[in-house]
Amino acid sequence: MAHLARSLAPEDFQTVSFRGKGRKRLRSRFSFQRVTAAHPVTRDSQTPREEWLIIEWPAGRDAPSDYWISNLPADTKPERLACLARLRWMIELDYRQLKGQLGLDHYEGRSYLGWYHHTALVTTAHAFLTLERQNPKAQRRASHSPKRFAYSSPSSTAGPGTATPATSR
């Protein structure tokens, strides 16, 4: 693929925005080529289909940084192709968070029902964190109900009852 990328003319590359808005918009140089991927299956009655070869070659670099193959339709806009190609990084970050911080890989049970329950809880926690991350400055109401304290256990030695109220300082 590097040979194909080097054989392309500079006019075959275009600067495309793939994430963000306004001044925080991320851009890079991409080439979008229709190619026919190798088709080793000899018993298949279907002819090989054309696919997109997406090449990212940032300005100032000596070689392309990434390559992607996409089976999106031929009339797909370059901005959409670039956005979806670069979205893979976000998916990998989410998967890393699911495994590392939320415990997706910690299940050691033997039943399908237990696994299903575990993955449902991890997915719900991930959805909550994603919504919180999307709006970090949102006002969140603090609970004033004494029944909703985090330290409600009677054996708790440190909790809201032992804390000094902020107004009495």
Backbone torsions as a table, in degrees:
resi	resn	phi	psi	omega
1	MET	NA	-32.8	179.4
2	ALA	-62.2	-37.2	178.7
3	HIS	-63.8	-43.8	177.5
4	LEU	-62.3	-43.3	-179.4
5	ALA	-62.5	-40.0	-179.7
6	ARG	-71.5	-23.8	180.0
7	SER	-81.2	-10.9	179.9
8	LEU	-76.1	146.5	177.4
9	ALA	-76.3	155.2	177.4
10	PRO	-57.9	-28.0	179.2
11	GLU	-69.5	-18.1	179.5
12	ASP	-76.1	-10.9	179.0
13	PHE	-103.0	142.8	178.4
14	GLN	-137.3	147.7	177.6
15	THR	-82.9	124.9	-174.7
16	VAL	-129.9	137.8	173.0
17	SER	-83.1	133.2	-178.0
18	PHE	-122.6	-8.8	177.8
19	ARG	-162.6	149.5	174.9
20	GLY	92.1	176.5	-180.0
21	LYS	-139.1	153.7	176.2
22	GLY	60.8	-133.5	-178.2
23	ARG	-72.6	-19.7	-179.4
24	LYS	-89.5	14.4	-179.3
25	ARG	-71.2	132.8	177.6
26	LEU	-96.0	132.5	-178.4
27	ARG	-130.6	155.1	173.2
28	SER	-157.4	169.7	178.2
29	ARG	-93.4	129.4	-178.5
30	PHE	-129.4	152.6	167.8
31	SER	-122.4	134.1	-178.3
32	PHE	-118.0	109.6	-177.1
33	GLN	-120.7	139.0	173.4
34	ARG	-85.8	125.1	-178.5
35	VAL	-132.7	162.1	172.0
36	THR	-109.2	115.2	-178.5
37	ALA	-71.2	154.2	177.7
38	ALA	-57.3	141.7	-175.4
39	HIS	-128.9	88.1	-174.1
40	PRO	-78.1	-11.4	-177.3
41	VAL	-75.5	119.2	-176.5
42	THR	-92.5	-21.5	-178.3
43	ARG	-90.4	-2.8	-178.4
44	ASP	-76.4	130.7	-178.1
45	SER	-83.2	-8.3	-179.2
46	GLN	-88.7	144.6	176.2
47	THR	-78.5	152.5	178.1
48	PRO	-60.4	143.1	-178.3
49	ARG	-100.1	155.4	175.1
50	GLU	-77.7	141.9	178.4
51	GLU	-134.1	167.0	177.0
52	TRP	-86.1	133.3	166.2
53	LEU	-105.4	117.5	-178.9
54	ILE	-107.6	122.5	-178.8
55	ILE	-117.8	124.8	175.2
56	GLU	-104.7	122.9	178.6
57	TRP	-132.4	90.0	-177.5
58	PRO	-59.9	148.1	179.4
59	ALA	-61.2	138.3	178.2
60	GLY	87.4	-5.9	179.0
61	ARG	-91.6	153.0	179.9
62	ASP	-81.5	-21.2	-176.8
63	ALA	-147.0	162.5	176.5
64	PRO	-62.1	147.7	-179.0
65	SER	-94.3	-31.7	-177.2
66	ASP	-148.8	155.4	175.8
67	TYR	-134.1	143.5	175.2
68	TRP	-139.7	150.7	170.9
69	ILE	-114.1	134.2	-179.2
70	SER	-133.6	141.9	177.5
71	ASN	-101.5	22.6	176.4
72	LEU	-67.2	158.3	-177.7
73	PRO	-60.1	159.8	-176.8
74	ALA	-65.9	-22.9	-178.5
75	ASP	-91.8	12.7	179.1
76	THR	-69.1	135.8	-178.6
77	LYS	-71.1	146.9	179.8
78	PRO	-57.4	-36.5	179.5
79	GLU	-62.3	-40.0	178.9
80	ARG	-67.5	-42.4	178.5
81	LEU	-61.3	-45.7	-179.0
82	ALA	-65.7	-41.9	-179.5
83	CYS	-62.1	-46.0	-179.5
84	LEU	-69.4	-35.7	178.3
85	ALA	-65.1	-43.4	-178.5
86	ARG	-77.7	-12.6	179.1
87	LEU	-67.6	-21.3	-178.6
88	ARG	-56.2	-37.0	180.0
89	TRP	-62.1	-41.2	178.8
90	MET	-65.0	-37.9	178.4
91	ILE	-65.2	-41.4	177.7
92	GLU	-64.6	-37.8	176.6
93	LEU	-65.5	-41.5	177.6
94	ASP	-62.9	-42.6	179.8
95	TYR	-64.8	-39.6	177.1
96	ARG	-62.6	-40.3	177.9
97	GLN	-66.7	-41.8	178.5
98	LEU	-59.3	-42.5	-178.8
99	LYS	-78.6	-47.1	-171.3
100	GLY	-80.6	-46.8	-173.5
101	GLN	-97.7	-28.7	-174.8
102	LEU	-104.7	-5.6	171.8
103	GLY	81.5	28.4	178.0
104	LEU	-58.3	-35.1	-177.4
105	ASP	-91.5	11.5	-177.7
106	HIS	-93.0	-5.4	-176.6
107	TYR	-71.3	128.9	179.2
108	GLU	-127.2	19.3	-179.5
109	GLY	-77.3	-179.1	-177.3
110	ARG	-119.9	-8.0	-176.0
111	SER	-104.0	150.4	176.5
112	TYR	-65.1	-39.6	-179.2
113	LEU	-62.1	-40.1	177.7
114	GLY	-66.3	-42.8	178.2
115	TRP	-63.6	-43.3	179.9
116	TYR	-62.0	-43.1	178.1
117	HIS	-62.1	-44.8	-179.5
118	HIS	-62.0	-48.1	-179.0
119	THR	-67.4	-33.1	176.7
120	ALA	-64.7	-42.2	178.7
121	LEU	-67.2	-42.0	178.8
122	VAL	-64.2	-41.9	179.4
123	THR	-65.5	-39.0	177.5
124	THR	-64.9	-42.6	177.3
125	ALA	-62.8	-40.1	179.0
126	HIS	-65.6	-41.3	178.3
127	ALA	-62.3	-42.0	178.1
128	PHE	-61.9	-47.2	-179.6
129	LEU	-64.1	-35.7	178.1
130	THR	-65.1	-43.4	177.8
131	LEU	-64.7	-39.5	177.6
132	GLU	-65.1	-39.7	-179.9
133	ARG	-67.2	-32.3	-179.2
134	GLN	-70.8	-26.1	-178.7
135	ASN	-135.3	73.4	-174.0
136	PRO	-70.4	-19.2	-176.7
137	LYS	-98.4	10.6	-178.6
138	ALA	-67.4	140.3	176.8
139	GLN	-71.8	132.6	178.1
140	ARG	-121.5	127.3	-176.6
141	ARG	-75.1	130.5	174.5
142	ALA	-84.1	141.8	-179.5
143	SER	-79.2	134.1	177.6
144	HIS	-105.1	0.1	-178.1
145	SER	-77.5	129.3	179.4
146	PRO	-66.7	-18.3	179.8
147	LYS	-77.8	-11.9	-174.2
148	ARG	-107.4	23.8	178.6
149	PHE	-73.8	147.5	179.6
150	ALA	-68.6	-29.7	-178.6
151	TYR	-104.7	66.7	-175.5
152	SER	-92.2	-3.0	-179.8
153	SER	-69.1	132.8	-179.7
154	PRO	-64.5	-22.0	179.9
155	SER	-86.7	-0.8	-178.9
156	SER	-70.4	131.1	-179.5
157	THR	-93.3	-23.7	178.7
158	ALA	-124.5	128.5	-178.7
159	GLY	-170.4	-164.6	-176.6
160	PRO	-61.9	-30.3	-179.5
161	GLY	-69.5	-26.8	-179.4
162	THR	-93.8	-10.4	-178.8
163	ALA	-78.5	149.3	177.0
164	THR	-85.2	124.7	178.9
165	PRO	-61.7	147.1	-177.5
166	ALA	-66.7	-26.1	-177.2
167	THR	-79.5	-18.1	-177.3
168	SER	-94.2	2.4	-177.9
169	ARG	-75.4	NA	NA
